Amino acid sequence: MENNFDLKKFLVENKLTYNSKLLSEAVEVPEWLKGKLADVHSKPGQGSIFAKPIDTVMKTVQQIVDGAKNIDQVANSTGTLTVSSPGIGYNLVLPLAQALKLPGAKQGEVEKVEGPNKVKVPSVATTAPLSQFASNELTVIVRPKKDEAGVVIPNEYIVLSAFPGDPNIPRASEWGGKFAVIIPAEQPISEGDQLRQLKPEKWRAIPVPTEYSYRLVYMYSDKPEYQIFLKAEPKQENYESFLKIAPKPMEVGDGIMVLDKDNKQVNSYQLTRKDITSPGQARPGELSQMTV
């Protein structure tokens, strides 16, 4: 005689549990989330941004939802899990009235992505540095997972978003002109220096402009992401300054590469544990290994 008894279904329908992983709550962190975070939360212009590589953020999000004990309650109520994550990012959404009090504040407008739509919201450019908006708060949005027919799947959940900064900011479409995206100033090392984002696959093809002598490339987990052009030969104090103004905090394994006008590597430095004082934050003054 065939046994068609479904233990899991029986337990779910009768709201029963048993001491086993068989009926564990599964939380999916979808692969498409990585692209969404990279598009919206990796550089200033649409809101709060991450200070760490998106791959690292994805791993952190997975750890958070795996360790959450009240995931069902959260997913079926507020949908938000907010935790402390040192050095996670920068809070770049503020009440408009507060934003307009920032140094050199200039109001404008930007388009912010919200699901499949784009919403026009206020923006405020400021001369305040990015470091002024550092935040240790990370919020994960998790909801019940549904099948193709839109029916909720019992005990299955999905992460829809994650962001650093103030967890109490409403959706962009609900701002009503009361909040603003903050666009902080880029902080050059000295007069003539230039900071720009790189496309990793193109970085070696970018020539050093004629008015500059060297360029330095920030290496985040072996992925070149930012460069600085210098008019003069890099000095020890430059490297210490780089750590202070790096677009994203540098971690163990990250580094700096120096290239000359012929695109040849002059030197490089990889951060070790002695350069780190706290997660995600490099310490200036410990770069004696890097000489030119």
C-alpha positions in Angstrom: 0.0 0.0 0.0 1.4 3.4 -1.0 2.0 5.9 1.7 1.1 9.5 0.5 1.3 11.1 4.0 3.1 14.4 3.7 4.6 15.1 7.2 5.8 18.7 6.3 2.3 19.6 4.9 0.6 18.2 8.0 2.8 20.1 10.4 2.4 23.4 8.5 -1.4 23.0 8.3 -1.6 22.3 12.0 0.9 24.9 13.0 3.1 22.2 14.6 6.9 22.0 14.8 9.4 19.4 15.7 13.0 19.5 16.7 14.6 19.1 13.2 16.0 21.1 10.3 13.4 19.4 8.1 10.9 22.2 8.6 13.4 25.1 8.8 12.4 28.5 7.4 14.2 29.0 4.1 15.2 32.5 3.2 16.4 33.2 -0.4 18.9 35.9 -1.2 18.4 36.0 -4.9 21.2 36.5 -7.4 19.4 39.5 -9.0 19.7 41.4 -5.7 23.5 41.8 -6.3 22.8 43.8 -9.5 20.2 45.9 -7.9 22.5 46.8 -5.0 25.4 47.6 -7.4 23.1 49.9 -9.5 21.5 51.8 -6.7 23.7 51.6 -3.6 27.3 51.6 -4.8 27.9 55.3 -5.6 26.3 58.6 -4.6 23.3 59.9 -6.6 20.3 57.7 -5.6 20.6 57.4 -1.9 22.6 55.6 0.8 25.6 53.6 -0.4 27.6 50.7 0.8 31.2 51.1 1.8 32.0 47.5 1.2 32.1 45.4 -2.0 28.6 44.1 -3.0 29.8 40.5 -2.7 30.7 41.2 0.9 27.3 42.8 1.5 25.5 39.8 0.0 27.3 37.5 2.3 26.5 39.7 5.3 22.8 39.8 4.3 22.7 36.0 4.1 24.3 35.7 7.5 21.7 38.1 9.0 18.6 36.3 7.6 20.1 32.8 8.5 20.6 34.0 12.1 17.2 35.7 12.5 14.9 33.8 14.9 11.7 35.8 14.1 11.9 35.8 10.3 8.2 34.8 9.9 7.0 37.6 12.2 9.2 40.1 10.5 8.3 39.0 6.9 4.6 39.2 7.6 4.7 42.6 9.4 7.2 45.4 8.8 9.4 43.3 6.5 12.5 45.0 7.9 15.5 43.5 9.8 17.9 46.2 11.0 21.2 45.3 12.6 24.5 46.9 13.5 27.2 46.3 10.9 30.4 48.3 11.5 31.6 50.3 8.5 28.8 49.1 6.3 28.1 52.3 4.5 27.0 55.9 4.3 23.6 57.4 5.1 22.8 59.7 2.1 19.1 60.3 2.6 18.1 63.1 5.1 15.0 65.2 5.8 15.2 68.1 3.4 15.2 70.7 6.1 18.2 69.1 7.7 20.0 68.6 4.3 19.7 72.3 3.5 21.7 73.1 6.6 24.7 71.2 5.3 27.8 73.3 4.3 27.5 74.6 0.7 24.0 73.1 0.3 22.6 73.4 -3.2 19.1 71.9 -3.9 18.5 70.0 -7.1 16.6 66.9 -8.3 17.5 63.3 -9.1 15.7 60.2 -10.4 15.6 57.4 -7.8 14.9 53.8 -8.8 11.9 52.3 -7.0 11.1 48.8 -8.3 10.5 49.0 -12.1 9.8 52.8 -11.8 11.9 55.9 -11.5 10.8 58.6 -9.1 12.0 62.2 -9.2 13.0 63.4 -5.7 14.9 66.4 -4.2 18.7 66.2 -4.0 21.2 68.3 -2.0 24.8 68.7 -3.1 27.1 69.6 -0.3 30.8 70.4 0.3 30.7 68.0 3.3 32.9 64.9 2.7 31.4 61.4 2.3 33.0 60.4 5.6 30.6 62.7 7.5 27.7 60.4 6.6 29.2 57.1 7.8 26.7 54.7 9.2 26.8 51.3 10.9 23.2 50.4 10.4 22.2 47.8 7.8 18.5 47.1 6.9 17.3 44.0 5.1 13.9 43.8 3.5 12.4 40.3 3.6 8.9 39.1 2.6 7.1 35.8 2.2 8.0 34.1 -1.0 5.2 33.4 -3.6 4.8 31.0 -6.4 4.1 31.9 -10.0 0.4 32.2 -9.2 1.1 34.7 -6.5 0.3 32.2 -3.7 2.4 32.5 -0.5 4.7 29.5 0.0 4.6 28.4 3.6 7.9 28.8 5.5 9.7 30.3 2.5 10.9 33.9 2.3 12.9 36.2 0.0 15.1 39.2 0.5 13.9 42.0 -1.7 16.4 44.7 -0.8 19.1 45.9 1.6 20.5 49.3 2.3 22.7 51.1 4.8 21.7 54.1 6.9 18.5 55.2 8.5 15.9 52.4 8.4 13.0 54.8 9.0 13.2 56.5 5.6 9.9 55.8 3.6 9.8 54.7 0.0 10.8 57.4 -2.5 7.3 57.7 -3.9 6.1 58.6 -0.3 8.7 61.3 0.3 6.4 64.2 -0.7 9.3 66.5 -1.0 10.2 66.1 2.7 13.4 64.1 2.1 16.5 64.5 -0.1 19.3 62.5 -1.6 22.6 63.8 -0.4 25.5 64.2 -2.9 28.7 64.7 -0.9 31.8 66.3 -2.2 34.7 64.3 -3.6 37.8 65.0 -1.6 40.9 65.5 -3.7 44.3 64.8 -2.1 45.8 68.0 -3.4 45.3 70.5 -6.2 45.2 68.9 -9.6 44.3 65.4 -8.3 41.4 63.7 -9.9 39.2 60.9 -8.5 37.0 58.8 -10.8 35.3 55.4 -10.9 36.8 52.7 -13.1 35.2 50.0 -15.1 37.3 47.0 -14.0 37.7 45.5 -17.5 38.9 48.8 -18.9 41.2 50.1 -16.2 44.5 49.2 -17.8 43.4 50.7 -21.1 42.9 54.2 -19.5 46.0 56.3 -20.2 47.4 58.8 -17.8 46.4 62.3 -19.0 49.4 64.4 -20.2 49.1 66.9 -17.4 49.6 64.1 -14.8 52.6 61.9 -14.0 51.2 58.9 -12.1 47.9 57.3 -11.3 47.0 55.2 -8.3 44.4 52.5 -8.5 42.3 51.4 -5.5 42.1 47.6 -5.4 39.1 46.2 -3.6 39.4 42.4 -3.2 41.6 42.3 -6.3 39.0 44.3 -8.3 40.2 47.7 -9.4 37.5 50.3 -8.8 38.8 53.8 -8.4 41.8 55.7 -9.6 43.5 59.0 -8.7 45.8 60.9 -11.0 48.8 62.8 -9.6 50.8 65.5 -11.0 53.8 64.7 -8.9 55.6 61.5 -7.7 53.6 59.8 -5.0 54.9 60.4 -1.5 54.4 58.6 1.8 51.9 61.2 3.0 49.9 60.6 -0.1 49.2 57.0 0.8 48.2 58.0 4.3 45.7 60.5 2.8 44.4 57.9 0.4 43.2 55.8 3.2 41.3 58.7 4.7 39.5 59.7 1.5 39.1 56.3 -0.2 35.6 56.1 -1.8 35.0 53.0 0.2 36.7 51.8 3.4 39.6 49.5 2.7 39.9 46.1 4.3 42.5 43.4 4.7 43.5 42.2 1.2 42.6 45.4 -0.5 45.4 47.6 -1.8 46.8 50.4 -3.9 48.6 50.1 -7.2 50.9 52.8 -8.7 51.3 53.1 -12.5 53.3 55.6 -14.5 52.6 57.3 -17.8 53.5 54.1 -19.8 51.0 52.2 -17.8 53.7 50.2 -16.1 53.3 49.2 -12.4 55.7 51.3 -10.3 54.6 49.9 -6.9 51.8 48.4 -5.0 50.7 47.8 -1.4 48.2 45.3 0.0 46.7 46.0 3.4 47.4 43.5 6.2 45.8 43.2 9.6 48.2 45.7 11.1 46.6 48.4 8.9 43.1 47.8 10.2 41.8 49.2 13.5 38.2 48.2 13.0 36.2 46.2 10.4 36.1 48.1 7.2 38.5 50.9 8.3 42.2 51.2 7.3 44.6 53.1 9.6 46.9 55.7 8.1 50.5 55.7 9.1 51.2 52.0 8.7 52.3 52.0 5.0 56.0 51.8 5.5 56.1 48.8 3.1 55.0 50.9 0.2 57.9 53.0 -1.1 58.5 54.6 -4.4 
